[in-house]
Amino acid sequence: MQRSHLIGYMPDVQNFEKNMNTLSGKWDLLTLLGSMSNIGMDTSETRKAFEDLLDEPLKRLIEETFNKSLNELESKAQTAIDILIRNLFERTADIGFLATDDDIRDYLLFLHSADMTASEEIREIKIKKKEALTERFAEYVSKYSVYENIILLDLKGKVLVQLDTANPVTFSKDPLIQESLRTHQGYVETYRSSDLTHHKPSLIYSYRVCNPDNDEPLGVLCLIFRFENELKSIFNKLTRDNPYIALELLNPYGEVIASSSAHHVPVGSHLPPRNNEDQQTYYAGFEYLYKAVKTTGYQGYNGSGWIGHAMVPLHLAFRTSSRSTFLKNDLFDTVANAKTYYPQELQDILAKAKKIQSELDITVWNGNVQIANSAGHESPFTKALLSEISKTGEETKRVFDHTVANLNTAMLIQHLEALKFQSSLAIDIMDRNLYERANDCRWWALTTTFRESLSHTHPSHEEREKMNTILEYINGLYTVYSSMFIYDREGTIIAASNPSDHSIIGKKVGYSWALETLDLKTTQDYVVSAFEPSPYYANRSTYIYNACIRNFNEENVGGIGIVFDAESQFEAMLHDTLPKDENHLIPEGMFALFVDRSGRVISSTSSTINVGEVLPLPVSILELTPGQSDAQILPYNGVYYALGATCSNGYREYKQSDGYDNDLIALLYRPIGEMQVLVTEAPAQRVYTYPKANGTEETTEISTFFVDGSLFAIESKNVVCSLSHQELTSILHASEYNLGVISYEKRMISVISLAKLLGKEKKYDKERDTVILVKTVLEKQVVYLGLAVDAIYSSPEIPIRSISHYSNILKNENSLTKAVIIPDRAEDFGNEMISILDIPKIYMQLIQPYSHPMHKVMA
């Protein structure tokens, strides 16, 4: 990836660099001023540490910005090609099945026999048969609306029957005719210009029609797929949210055969069909980010080697996106800002920045102590410099915190957007699949054998057996069904596809959907059962699609029921839409569901969520309008999940204009973290406003620090320095408050736990806690002591009038504080006061009694 080149197109990265450059200038100045101060303050190491750390969030920010755009391109390109391939897989089954249609075979057989005579009677029969077959083609296309034309040709290429009367072709020399007659495959798929389709590029599925008695070819059947219409539908849906993305379908040589923006990327133009290292290309004088993908295939079908391609102008690829409506979810900000859920690499960046800042705080704090303890310590310049260094360090850390928080938020948004998109893909796959089921039942209801046999009130044994055989043949080709059956006008089952299910023959269908089917008015109508346990599906829940069978007098004489294999088919759809890692494994904890508007589970990829179970889902999800998507953070079973959801909207006429209403919702869950792990982040550190000296008021220096959230102080004259990362050595016969000893300038110094003195059970943590070294004079001897605190804070100079010593009345002989600092205004300290520790008292009570040798030891 050409980082320097890409940064110019990434506003978020540029803003981060701008902020850091500004801070870098400040550090330059502070380093210079520090070298001129009377304590020789050197900030060069701090500056270098921050600059070294800067590369980590900068690199991550560039990667996330780049990957977000590239992932969007990849997902849309992959979806476009895979959705198309799924559709075309159904077409490969269509042509093979329709080529065995009895009506088409009978027409060709009639033509072969009728060629030997030229009587007027034969010609009239021929015309009527042609009209009848044309009507049958019209019935087929009215159900399988993905086709624009059906053409039947003889063995030499003469057009015998076609649905599109405006198509002028009467004879074809297209090589696909001979290929269809010779192929050993079940179909021939052709995409190119053809004399069958006005010499325009078309997608044609063809196969030979054979004599059922001897398998000799009689003619060739062609289905003309609505290629442009289908690609336009796919492209429009995928580019709706981002119109700057251009989607293309390429042949294996890089030629564009379909485009979402034909004026921008015309059909016939060429694009690189393979990805280069930086995913960047030039086209029409502009730089683009692009992604080219091959189909993942569907049930072994991979199409004609086509490539899905998506591209976006580089100057538009990394625009800062505004927050989508799903971010209004109440939990989003809570979870997004909880460092517990940050990826480990982001937590590491924050930890390093905090460590640098802590070390800087100690340096500044010790500098102020040094000033306070130096002869003639009046040095306003040096104190101001130290204050500015501290502020700049905090500002630098805030930039890191803000950047990392934005990175985490962006990553969470990306997860939500991906889940939202994948849920729309899952429901689209379902709608397209069930569209085919509605087509199948209506088309098979028009099977001539079924219509003729059911014309008789009591079909013969031979007729029933023939129906069983046909159903078994169909079911063998269409494995998405567990079984099929035919029932008569009384609702009694008279044929079934599976020999193992023949026990249901002779029994009545006791469901309302059978009665509704027998009352349908047209061949376009169909009925779908509720999603419920069915005896025709081993008492598991499924949909049964039904269509009315009508005789040739247009009377309703029965119905066909096709039992969808819901369990395996729905689960496969969901599984295919779940994201996979480089090892083709679903990320741990992810699962997907189909539910209805009540939250009842239709299908699940989770072993702990069963079909029929009702999930507690928010109203905003259950009341999504058809085609609407959403994403949000939700709790479920003690875990926070990122959730993507989309409500079904049908496909073509299915669920849109055919009268069938059954809204389903696809849900994709991605775990974020366990709810009990979530802790409220520590509130922002309180700002203390210290009393200011007026005129010539006498002042004193104090050094402050935090213990258990409260601020305490020590007179700076008693402070030696503060230390971090101190290893403590335990000692015997010590006070319970004594944590151990440290070595400092060849002295062994005891360290007291101030937290324990406050009654808090807190273990010392050398990575987080600070040790303040203090000194005092006892019996004309200087003694040293260490105090373990949570964090050092500041070293202000305050007027002596603000220090209130305890009176003899209030003074407790055991008290370890000797005074409090009273603010000028109560709110300056948050309505609190700051206690000043009595260092001599602490030493005398907690160290001195344990410093004498024991008079007795164990014998």
Sequence and secondary structure as in RCSB ss.txt:
>XXXX:A:sequence
MQRSHLIGYMPDVQNFEKNMNTLSGKWDLLTLLGSMSNIGMDTSETRKAFEDLLDEPLKRLIEETFNKSLNELES
KAQTAIDILIRNLFERTADIGFLATDDDIRDYLLFLHSADMTASEEIREIKIKKKEALTERFAEYVSKYSVYENI
ILLDLKGKVLVQLDTANPVTFSKDPLIQESLRTHQGYVETYRSSDLTHHKPSLIYSYRVCNPDNDEPLGVLCLIF
RFENELKSIFNKLTRDNPYIALELLNPYGEVIASSSAHHVPVGSHLPPRNNEDQQTYYAGFEYLYKAVKTTGYQG
YNGSGWIGHAMVPLHLAFRTSSRSTFLKNDLFDTVANAKTYYPQELQDILAKAKKIQSELDITVWNGNVQIANSA
GHESPFTKALLSEISKTGEETKRVFDHTVANLNTAMLIQHLEALKFQSSLAIDIMDRNLYERANDCRWWALTTTF
RESLSHTHPSHEEREKMNTILEYINGLYTVYSSMFIYDREGTIIAASNPSDHSIIGKKVGYSWALETLDLKTTQD
YVVSAFEPSPYYANRSTYIYNACIRNFNEENVGGIGIVFDAESQFEAMLHDTLPKDENHLIPEGMFALFVDRSGR
VISSTSSTINVGEVLPLPVSILELTPGQSDAQILPYNGVYYALGATCSNGYREYKQSDGYDNDLIALLYRPIGEM
QVLVTEAPAQRVYTYPKANGTEETTEISTFFVDGSLFAIESKNVVCSLSHQELTSILHASEYNLGVISYEKRMIS
VISLAKLLGKEKKYDKERDTVILVKTVLEKQVVYLGLAVDAIYSSPEIPIRSISHYSNILKNENSLTKAVIIPDR
AEDFGNEMISILDIPKIYMQLIQPYSHPMHKVMA
>XXXX:A:secstr
  HHHHHTT HHHHHHHHHHHHHHHHHHHHHHHHHHSTT    HHHHHHHHHHHHHHHHHHHHHHHHHHHHHHHH
HHHHHHHHHHHHHHHHHHHHHHHTT HHHHHHHHHHHHHTT   HHHHHHHHHHHHHHHHHHHHHHHHSTTEEEE
EEE TTSBEEEES TT   SB   THHHHHHH SSS EEEEEE GGGTTSEEEEEEEEEE TTT  EEEEEEEEE
 HHHHHHHHHHHHHSS TT EEEEE TTSBEEEES TTTS TT B  SS  TT EEEETTEEEEEEEEE   BTT
B TTS EEEEEEEHHHHT      GGGGSHHHHHHHT GGGS HHHHHHHHHHHHHHHHHHHHHHHHHHHHHHST
T   HHHHHHHHHHHHHHHHHHHHHHHHHHHHHHHHHHHHHHHHHHHHHHHHHHHHHHHHHHHHHHHHHTT HHH
HHHTTSSS  HHHHHHHHHHHHHHHHH TTEEEEEEEETTSBEEEES GGGGGGTT B  SHHHHHHHT  STT 
 EE  SEEEGGGTTEEE EEEEEEE TTS EEEEEEEEE HHHHHHHHHHHHS   TTS   TT EEEEEETT B
EEEES TTS TT B    HHHHT  TT EEEEEEEETTEEEEEEEEE   BTTBTTTSS    EEEEEEEEEEEG
GG                 TT  EEEEEEEEETTEEEEEEGGGEEEEEES   B  SS  TTEEEEEEETTEEEE
EEEHHHHTT      TTT EEEEEEEEETTEEEEEEEEESEE    EEEGGGEEE  TTT  TT SEEEEE  SS
GGGGTS  EEEE HHHHHHHHTGGGSS  S    
